[in-house]
Amino acid sequence: MFDMAWLLSLNDVVHFEDCSQSVAVLTCLGLSLLFVLLLNAVSSKERDHPETVVRRMLVAVVVMPLVSTVCLWSLASSTDNRQSKPFFEWLGFRIPGLLYAVAAPLVLVVIGFTGEFLHRILDGEAILGISELWNIYGLRNWIIAPLAEEYIFRACMLPLLLPHWSITACIFIAPSLFGIAHMHLAWEGYRNGEPLPQLLLVALLRVAYTTLFGSFSSFLFLRTGHFISCFLSHIFCNLVGLPSFGEIPGHRYQIVLVAAHLFAMMSFFYLLGPITSLDLTGSQFASYFHSS
């Protein structure tokens, strides 16, 4: 019979202060590489083949979360420490502040995309790609990928990094691994015969964008103390896609769009701190901010 005691023990009060810096880094790096290797090993068919999509989704929502959770749990210490908290809280699963953690990040990303929304409205385009959500490709892009990536690169990596680096460093270290993990898409393009110079340019832009977004997502996770904050923000950003800055020069509303994007970016950065105030979120990671 299945022993429920082991499952219940997952919410023991633990900390990660005893995990060395080198072990923390190697674990994060190992999980990143394993994620990429498994995604490419489960199928030899092209990325959008239904068999590949289904197998990769199983890796993303079953195999890697299980491996990541076991790795994190194995490095936890149950000795008395001021940073000790229930294991599930380290992963960002808690009830206090839940509704605020859902609303606040969405307000921020909507503000950040105001210029892009205006651009699409003026061009008569759909603001979000919701119409494509109801198939395996939409499920992969907008549900499974955000769920797996936020859980692995935020919930399971940041607790290991927090004892050894400042908040600022943690916000950029895990996202760097997150960005590099997307390089496998360039390899897939190379195998499909796409031009190498174009692949490298696209790959660099993708790494830069994913690293930038990952930093924002890490900030949200630590400031709100909720997994759902970064998960929902990731879904929303995937639905919107990349801003079409390249289409602004020469646009009939060029000045309006430039002004809208500048206003959106300034408003986003101005409100980032106040909206995610630790006094409002009650984040369980607040002590790390105070000690940085």
Residue pairs with C-beta under 8 A, 6 or more apart in sequence:
10 69
10 73
10 87
10 88
11 86
11 87
11 88
12 76
12 78
12 86
12 87
13 78
13 84
13 85
13 86
13 87
14 76
14 77
14 78
14 84
14 85
14 86
14 87
14 90
15 76
15 77
15 79
15 81
15 83
15 84
15 85
15 163
16 24
16 75
16 76
16 77
16 83
16 90
16 159
16 160
16 162
16 163
17 77
17 81
17 83
17 163
18 77
18 79
19 75
19 76
19 77
19 160
19 163
21 164
23 75
24 75
24 160
24 161
24 163
24 164
25 161
27 71
27 75
27 160
28 157
28 160
28 161
28 173
28 174
28 177
29 177
30 71
31 64
31 67
31 68
31 71
31 152
31 156
31 157
32 153
32 177
32 178
32 180
32 181
34 64
34 67
35 59
35 64
35 152
35 181
36 181
36 183
36 184
38 59
38 63
38 64
39 56
39 59
39 60
39 184
40 184
40 187
40 188
42 52
42 55
42 56
42 58
42 59
43 49
43 51
43 52
43 55
43 56
45 51
45 52
46 52
46 188
46 192
47 53
47 185
47 188
48 137
50 136
53 136
53 137
53 140
54 136
56 140
57 136
57 139
57 140
57 144
60 144
60 145
60 147
60 148
61 144
61 147
61 148
64 148
64 152
65 148
65 151
65 152
68 151
68 152
68 156
69 91
69 156
71 156
72 90
72 91
72 156
72 159
72 160
73 87
75 160
76 87
76 90
82 287
83 163
83 287
85 284
86 94
88 94
89 225
89 284
90 155
90 159
91 151
91 155
91 156
91 159
91 227
92 154
92 155
92 221
92 225
92 226
92 227
92 228
92 229
92 230
93 226
93 227
94 225
94 226
94 284
96 282
97 224
97 225
97 226
97 280
97 281
97 282
97 283
98 226
98 228
100 224
100 280
100 281
101 224
101 225
101 226
101 228
101 229
101 281
102 226
102 228
102 229
102 232
104 224
104 229
104 275
104 276
104 280
104 281
105 220
105 224
105 229
105 230
105 232
105 233
105 276
106 232
106 233
106 236
107 275
108 233
108 268
108 271
108 272
108 275
108 276
109 233
109 236
109 237
109 240
110 236
111 264
111 267
111 268
111 271
112 264
112 265
112 267
112 268
113 240
113 243
113 264
114 260
114 263
114 264
114 267
115 243
115 257
115 260
115 261
115 262
115 263
115 264
115 265
116 240
116 243
116 244
116 261
116 264
117 127
118 256
118 257
118 260
119 243
119 244
119 247
119 248
119 251
119 257
119 260
120 126
120 127
121 127
122 253
122 256
122 257
127 240
128 239
128 240
129 138
129 142
129 239
129 241
130 239
132 138
133 139
133 142
133 239
141 238
142 235
142 238
142 239
143 235
145 234
145 238
146 231
146 234
146 235
146 238
147 231
149 178
149 181
149 234
150 217
150 221
150 227
150 230
150 231
150 234
151 227
153 174
153 175
153 177
153 178
153 181
153 214
154 174
154 217
154 218
154 221
154 227
154 230
155 221
155 227
157 174
157 177
158 170
158 174
158 218
158 221
158 222
161 169
161 170
161 173
161 174
162 170
162 222
162 285
162 288
165 173
166 292
167 222
167 288
167 289
167 292
168 292
170 218
170 222
171 215
171 218
171 219
171 222
172 211
172 215
172 218
174 214
174 218
175 210
175 211
175 212
175 213
175 214
175 215
175 217
175 218
176 211
176 214
178 210
178 211
178 214
179 206
179 207
179 208
179 210
179 211
179 214
180 207
182 203
182 206
182 207
182 210
183 203
183 206
183 207
185 203
185 206
186 199
186 200
186 202
186 203
186 206
189 199
189 202
190 196
190 199
209 242
213 234
213 237
216 233
217 230
217 233
217 234
218 230
219 272
219 276
220 229
220 230
220 233
220 276
221 227
221 229
221 230
222 283
222 285
222 288
222 289
223 276
223 278
223 281
223 283
223 285
223 289
224 276
224 281
224 283
225 281
225 282
225 283
225 284
225 285
225 286
226 281
243 261
245 261
248 254
248 257
248 258
248 261
251 257
278 286
278 289
283 289
